[in-house]
Amino acid sequence: MPYASTQCARAAWIRSFSGPTKATTNQRHCAHSRHLVNLYEAPTLFYVIVVIAFVTGQSGLLPAILAWAYVALRCAHSYVHLTSNTVRRRFRLFLASLVILVTLWFTVFVGILLTAPAR
C-alpha cells in the first residue's frame, strides 16, 4: 500500500510542474512565473562574460558601456513583459539585448587576443 500512495504523490508532484492550469493559478501568476524562468536563461551568458572580462583585465570603458546597456535593455524587457506584454516590443528589446550581448562577447575576446603576448 505505501507504494500506491507514493505513486499518487509522484503523479501529483509531476502534474504540479507540468504547467499551470486554470483551476490552480491565474494568468498573471503564470506570466510572472514564466518571466522568472526567462531571467535565469539568457543572462547566464552575461554573467560569464562579465567574469571573463574582469579576470582577463578587459573591463574597460566599452565593455562597461555594453554591459550597462544590456542591463538596461533587460530591465526594459522585464517591464514590457510584466505590464503590457506587447510581443513585438518585447521581441525588439530581446533582440537588441542579444545584439549587445554578442557585441560584448566579441569586444572582450578581441581585447584578449590583442593583449595576448606574442610567441
C-alpha positions in Angstrom: 0.0 0.0 0.0 2.8 2.5 0.6 3.8 2.1 -3.0 0.4 3.1 -4.3 0.4 6.3 -2.1 3.9 7.1 -3.3 2.8 6.8 -6.9 -0.1 9.1 -6.4 2.2 11.6 -4.7 4.6 11.4 -7.6 1.9 11.9 -10.1 0.5 14.9 -8.2 4.0 16.3 -7.9 4.7 15.9 -11.7 1.4 17.4 -12.6 2.2 20.5 -10.5 5.3 21.1 -12.6 3.8 20.2 -16.0 2.3 23.6 -16.5 -0.2 25.8 -14.9 -3.9 25.1 -15.1 -6.8 27.4 -14.8 -8.0 25.7 -11.7 -4.8 26.3 -9.8 -3.5 29.6 -11.0 -4.5 32.7 -12.8 -2.9 34.0 -16.0 -1.0 36.9 -14.3 0.7 34.4 -11.9 1.7 32.3 -14.9 3.2 35.3 -16.7 5.3 36.1 -13.6 6.4 32.5 -13.3 7.4 32.3 -17.0 9.2 35.6 -16.6 11.2 34.4 -13.7 12.3 31.3 -15.7 13.4 33.6 -18.6 15.5 35.6 -16.2 17.6 32.5 -15.5 18.2 31.6 -19.1 19.9 34.3 -21.2 21.6 36.4 -18.5 23.9 33.5 -17.6 25.9 34.2 -20.7 26.1 37.8 -19.5 27.4 36.7 -16.1 30.1 34.5 -17.7 31.4 37.3 -20.0 31.5 39.8 -17.1 33.6 37.4 -15.1 35.9 36.6 -18.1 36.3 40.4 -18.7 37.2 41.0 -15.1 39.7 38.1 -14.8 41.4 38.9 -18.1 41.6 42.7 -17.4 39.3 43.6 -20.3 37.0 45.6 -18.1 37.5 48.9 -19.9 35.0 51.7 -20.9 33.5 49.9 -23.9 32.7 46.6 -22.1 31.3 48.6 -19.2 29.0 50.6 -21.5 27.9 47.5 -23.3 27.2 45.7 -20.0 25.1 48.6 -18.7 23.3 48.8 -22.0 22.5 45.1 -21.7 21.2 45.5 -18.2 19.0 48.5 -19.2 17.6 46.6 -22.1 16.8 43.5 -19.9 15.1 45.8 -17.4 13.0 47.3 -20.2 12.2 43.8 -21.5 11.1 42.8 -18.0 8.9 45.9 -17.7 7.2 45.2 -21.0 6.8 41.6 -20.2 5.1 42.2 -16.9 2.9 45.1 -17.9 1.6 45.5 -21.5 3.3 42.3 -22.8 3.3 43.6 -26.3 5.1 40.8 -28.1 6.5 42.9 -30.9 8.0 45.4 -28.5 9.3 42.7 -26.2 10.9 40.8 -29.1 12.7 44.0 -30.3 14.0 44.6 -26.8 15.2 41.0 -26.5 16.8 41.2 -30.0 18.6 44.4 -29.1 19.8 42.9 -25.8 21.0 39.8 -27.7 23.0 42.0 -30.2 24.5 43.9 -27.3 25.5 40.6 -25.6 27.1 39.2 -28.7 29.0 42.6 -29.2 30.2 42.4 -25.6 31.5 38.8 -26.1 33.2 39.9 -29.4 34.7 43.0 -27.7 36.1 41.1 -24.8 37.6 38.3 -26.9 39.2 40.7 -29.4 40.7 42.6 -26.4 42.1 39.3 -25.1 43.6 38.4 -28.5 45.1 41.9 -28.9 46.7 41.9 -25.5 48.0 38.3 -25.6 51.8 38.1 -25.6 53.3 37.2 -29.0 55.0 33.8 -29.2 
